[in-house]
Amino acid sequence: MRGVLRALPVALVGSVLGFGVSSGEAPVAAQPAVPLVRAVPTKVMPIGDSITAGADAAQGGYRTDLWQLLRADGRPVDFVGSASSGSAALADKDNEGHGGWTIEMIQGSVVGWLNTYQPDVVTLMIGTNDMHTDASSGAAPGRLSTLLDTIAQTLPNTQTFVSSIPPINDELKDAHVDAFNATIPAMASAKAAAGKKVTFVDTNQAFSNPFDMADALHPNYGSLSKAAGLWYGALTGQPLVRLEAEQTANATLTHVQTGRITSASGGGKARYIDFDDSVVAVTFQVPTAGNYRIRACAANGMGTNCSHNVAANGGPQSTAVYPSYGWDLLAVSAVDVPLNAGQNVVRFTKGDCYSELDAIDVSPVPTA
């Protein structure tokens, strides 16, 4: 049986999806940090606290869906680190996420990690455990700056992507979060201007709704799935636009139910796409005609691969296939479709067995 379910408007029907530079994301790069073609896999070291380690339903933080998005492109990538955590939805569980750790604690270990694993890319989200007092939060920007310098000095060719941190459900501590986050963009820009490979990523924007947080400190899996899309945009130079399948602002649902669940990225999913006439028709506009990649995020708890049929503008069907990770976890399946300049309708219909559609991430088909 499929479990209980939960909503967040992301884009309006008929709105034009932009694929240049999305707010808070890294500029589109000529050579992405995690390219499509590389002789050996790009080594990525996720560094942080329990949010990186995985205090969410998938036990992998943003790493779960970032891994799936990168692999859906066929990008050769290897997560590295001394820790291992995650669910079946995360094939590569290596990381340096450490519950309860502060910036200073990361500083004490980071040189050893870098020298041992030699990552090509670092994704850094740290500071939540520094926000508890005025003194520690006030010292946090300086400590983060020192940490970024240490990474750059230890491995000058490693690209570091440093993120804002999520909100905290406490008025005083959240004020500390806002003040800390406000320092990071200029800090990253100053490092880059000095020749250090540092880029800011604003993942805090993924945690804008009350249901995005699992508790006072930790985002839930659904909001971390949104954050994964922002990390993906920074690492690949290809921003994504997410459309929630259950939201009537984005989709027309026929013989399909919706339900609420905190593990979904918008607080809900399109459920019971179980019948011959079941349809989720997602309507949106793109600025130019061409081939686009639709990354369908769906939950499958059937114990075997299940699928949806996908067609754009009445064209030929493709198949999005989802491994079975359970009804509370998402599988990402990519299909490429030709889209017209202007309005498009992408229809999802029943394939083999049953899957619940959470959202789609859209971009032009990556070329680098």
C-alpha positions in Angstrom: 0.0 0.0 0.0 1.2 3.5 -0.7 1.7 5.7 2.4 0.1 8.9 3.6 1.0 12.0 1.8 1.6 16.6 1.6 2.4 21.5 -1.5 4.5 24.3 -2.8 4.0 26.3 -6.0 7.3 26.5 -7.9 6.3 27.9 -11.3 3.1 29.1 -12.9 1.5 27.5 -15.9 2.5 29.5 -19.0 5.5 31.1 -17.3 8.7 31.1 -19.3 11.4 28.9 -17.7 14.8 30.6 -17.8 18.0 28.5 -18.1 20.7 31.1 -17.9 21.8 32.1 -14.4 19.3 31.2 -11.7 19.3 33.3 -8.5 21.8 32.0 -6.1 23.5 29.6 -8.4 27.0 29.6 -9.9 27.3 31.2 -13.4 27.2 28.9 -16.3 30.8 27.6 -16.8 32.6 26.8 -20.0 34.0 23.7 -18.3 31.8 22.5 -15.5 33.2 21.1 -12.3 31.6 17.8 -12.9 31.7 17.3 -16.7 29.9 14.8 -18.9 33.2 13.3 -20.3 36.2 12.6 -18.1 38.8 9.9 -18.3 38.4 9.2 -14.6 35.4 10.0 -12.4 35.3 13.5 -10.8 35.9 13.1 -7.1 33.5 15.1 -5.0 33.9 15.5 -1.2 30.7 16.7 0.5 31.8 18.3 3.8 29.5 19.4 6.6 27.5 18.5 9.7 24.5 16.2 10.2 22.6 18.0 7.4 25.3 16.6 5.0 25.6 13.3 6.8 21.8 12.8 6.5 19.3 13.6 9.3 16.5 13.2 6.8 14.3 10.2 5.7 16.9 9.3 3.0 19.8 9.5 5.5 21.9 11.2 2.9 21.0 14.9 2.9 21.3 16.7 -0.4 23.8 14.0 -1.5 21.0 11.5 -2.3 19.4 13.4 -5.2 22.6 15.2 -6.2 24.1 11.8 -6.9 21.0 10.7 -8.8 20.9 13.9 -10.9 24.6 13.6 -11.9 24.2 9.9 -12.7 21.0 10.5 -14.7 23.3 12.6 -17.1 25.8 9.8 -17.2 28.4 12.0 -15.5 31.3 9.9 -14.1 31.5 11.0 -10.5 32.9 9.5 -7.2 31.8 10.8 -3.8 34.7 10.5 -1.4 35.3 10.8 2.3 35.9 8.8 5.5 32.2 8.5 6.5 29.5 6.5 4.9 25.7 7.1 5.2 22.7 6.9 3.0 19.7 4.8 1.8 19.4 2.5 -1.2 18.6 5.6 -3.2 22.2 6.8 -2.8 24.6 4.3 -4.4 27.8 6.2 -3.4 27.6 6.9 0.4 31.0 8.4 1.0 31.2 11.8 2.6 32.6 14.0 5.3 29.3 14.9 7.1 29.7 14.8 10.9 26.7 15.3 13.2 27.1 18.1 15.7 30.4 19.5 14.2 31.2 23.2 14.1 33.3 25.0 11.5 36.3 24.9 13.9 35.9 21.1 14.2 35.9 20.7 10.4 39.0 22.9 10.3 40.8 20.5 12.6 40.4 17.6 10.3 40.0 18.9 6.8 43.7 18.9 5.8 43.9 15.1 6.5 40.8 14.4 4.5 42.0 16.4 1.5 45.4 14.8 1.5 43.9 11.3 1.8 41.2 11.6 -0.8 42.4 14.3 -3.2 39.0 15.5 -4.2 38.5 17.5 -7.4 35.4 19.2 -6.0 34.4 20.1 -2.4 30.8 20.9 -1.6 30.8 22.7 1.8 27.7 23.4 3.9 28.7 24.2 7.5 27.8 26.6 10.3 24.5 25.5 11.8 26.1 24.3 15.0 27.9 27.7 15.3 24.6 29.6 15.4 23.6 28.8 19.0 25.2 31.8 20.8 26.0 35.4 19.9 29.7 34.7 20.4 30.0 31.5 18.3 27.8 33.0 15.5 29.8 36.2 15.5 33.0 34.2 15.0 31.6 32.0 12.3 32.3 34.1 9.2 36.0 34.4 10.2 36.2 30.7 10.8 34.6 29.9 7.5 37.0 32.2 5.7 39.9 30.5 7.3 38.5 27.1 6.4 38.1 28.1 2.7 41.7 29.4 2.7 42.9 26.1 4.2 41.2 24.1 1.5 42.6 26.3 -1.3 46.1 26.2 0.2 46.0 22.4 0.6 44.6 21.6 -2.8 44.9 24.8 -5.0 43.2 23.1 -8.0 40.2 21.8 -6.1 37.0 23.7 -6.8 35.1 24.5 -3.6 31.4 25.3 -3.7 30.3 26.9 -0.4 26.7 27.0 0.5 24.4 29.1 2.7 22.9 27.1 5.6 19.3 26.3 6.3 17.0 28.3 8.7 16.6 27.4 12.3 13.2 27.3 14.0 14.2 29.7 16.8 14.0 33.5 16.4 17.3 34.4 17.8 19.3 31.6 16.2 17.6 32.2 12.8 18.7 35.8 13.0 22.2 34.5 13.5 21.7 32.3 10.4 20.6 35.3 8.3 23.6 37.4 9.4 26.0 34.5 8.7 24.5 33.7 5.3 24.7 37.3 4.3 28.5 37.3 4.6 29.1 34.3 2.4 28.6 35.6 -1.1 31.1 38.5 -0.7 33.5 36.1 1.0 33.4 33.7 -1.9 33.7 36.5 -4.4 36.8 37.9 -2.6 38.4 34.4 -2.6 37.7 34.0 -6.3 39.1 37.5 -7.0 42.3 36.4 -5.2 42.6 33.4 -7.6 41.1 30.8 -5.3 38.6 28.4 -6.8 35.6 29.2 -4.6 32.0 29.6 -5.6 28.9 30.5 -3.6 25.7 28.4 -3.9 22.5 29.7 -2.2 20.8 26.5 -1.1 19.0 28.3 1.7 16.3 29.2 -0.9 15.2 25.5 -0.9 14.0 25.8 2.7 11.4 28.5 2.4 8.3 26.7 3.6 7.3 25.5 7.1 7.1 21.9 5.9 10.6 22.0 4.5 12.1 21.4 8.0 12.0 18.0 9.7 12.7 19.6 13.1 14.2 22.9 14.4 17.6 22.3 12.8 17.3 19.8 10.0 15.6 20.0 6.6 13.5 17.1 5.4 14.2 15.0 2.4 11.9 16.8 0.1 13.5 20.2 0.6 17.0 18.6 0.4 15.9 17.3 -3.0 15.3 20.9 -4.1 18.7 21.8 -2.6 20.3 19.0 -4.7 19.0 20.7 -7.8 20.8 23.9 -6.8 24.0 22.0 -6.1 23.6 20.3 -9.5 23.3 23.6 -11.3 26.5 24.9 -9.6 28.5 21.8 -10.3 27.4 21.4 -13.9 26.9 24.9 -15.0 23.3 23.9 -16.1 20.6 25.4 -13.8 17.4 23.3 -13.4 13.8 24.5 -13.1 11.7 22.4 -10.8 7.9 22.0 -11.4 5.8 20.2 -8.8 3.6 17.6 -10.4 0.9 17.8 -7.7 0.4 21.6 -8.0 -2.4 22.8 -10.2 -0.3 25.9 -10.9 1.9 23.6 -12.9 -0.1 20.6 -14.0 -3.5 19.4 -15.0 -4.4 16.1 -13.3 -6.9 13.6 -14.8 -8.0 10.5 -12.8 -5.1 11.1 -10.5 -5.1 11.8 -6.7 -2.8 14.2 -4.8 -1.7 13.8 -1.3 0.5 15.4 1.3 3.8 14.0 2.5 6.9 15.7 4.0 9.3 13.6 2.0 8.1 15.3 -1.2 9.9 18.4 -2.4 6.7 20.5 -2.6 5.0 18.8 0.3 2.9 16.5 -1.9 2.9 14.1 -4.9 0.6 13.1 -7.8 -0.6 9.6 -6.7 -2.5 6.8 -8.3 -1.4 7.3 -11.9 -2.8 3.8 -12.1 -5.4 3.8 -14.9 -5.4 3.9 -18.6 -6.9 7.4 -18.5 -4.7 8.7 -15.7 -2.7 11.8 -16.9 -0.4 14.4 -15.3 0.0 17.1 -17.9 2.7 19.6 -17.0 2.4 22.9 -18.9 5.3 25.4 -19.2 7.0 27.6 -21.7 10.6 27.6 -22.8 12.4 30.5 -24.6 13.8 28.5 -27.5 13.0 25.3 -29.4 15.4 22.3 -29.0 16.0 19.1 -27.1 15.3 19.3 -23.3 16.0 16.9 -20.5 13.1 16.0 -18.2 14.3 14.5 -14.9 11.2 12.9 -13.4 11.4 12.4 -9.6 9.0 9.6 -8.4 8.5 7.3 -5.5 8.2 3.5 -6.1 7.6 1.1 -3.3 6.6 -1.9 -5.4 9.8 -3.9 -5.0 10.6 -3.9 -8.7 11.3 -1.2 -11.4 8.2 0.7 -12.4 7.7 3.4 -15.0 5.7 6.2 -16.5 5.2 6.9 -20.2 6.3 10.4 -21.1 5.4 12.4 -24.2 5.8 16.1 -25.2 3.2 17.9 -27.2 1.6 14.7 -28.5 4.9 13.3 -29.8 6.3 9.8 -29.4 6.4 8.3 -26.0 9.5 7.7 -23.9 9.7 5.7 -20.7 10.9 7.0 -17.3 11.9 4.0 -15.3 12.2 4.2 -11.5 14.0 1.7 -9.2 12.1 0.7 -6.1 13.4 2.7 -3.1 10.2 2.9 -1.2 7.2 5.3 -1.1 9.1 7.9 1.0 12.2 8.1 -1.2 12.6 9.4 -4.8 14.1 7.9 -7.8 15.3 10.2 -10.7 14.8 9.1 -14.3 15.8 11.3 -17.2 14.2 11.4 -20.7 15.0 13.8 -23.5 12.2 15.4 -25.5 12.0 18.0 -28.3 10.2 21.2 -27.1 8.8 24.1 -29.0 9.6 27.8 -28.3 6.7 29.0 -26.2 4.2 26.7 -24.5 4.6 23.0 -24.2 2.7 20.2 -22.5 4.5 17.1 -21.2 2.2 14.3 -20.3 2.9 11.5 -17.8 0.7 8.4 -18.1 0.7 4.9 -16.5 3.6 2.6 -17.5 4.6 -0.7 -15.7 3.2 -1.1 -12.2 2.8 2.0 -10.0 4.9 5.1 -9.2 4.0 8.4 -7.5 5.2 11.5 -9.4 6.7 14.2 -7.2 8.3 16.8 -9.5 10.2 17.3 -12.7 13.5 19.1 -13.2 13.8 20.7 -16.7 16.8 22.0 -18.6 18.2 21.9 -22.1 20.0 18.6 -22.8 23.5 19.2 -21.3 26.4 19.2 -23.7 29.4 19.5 -21.3 
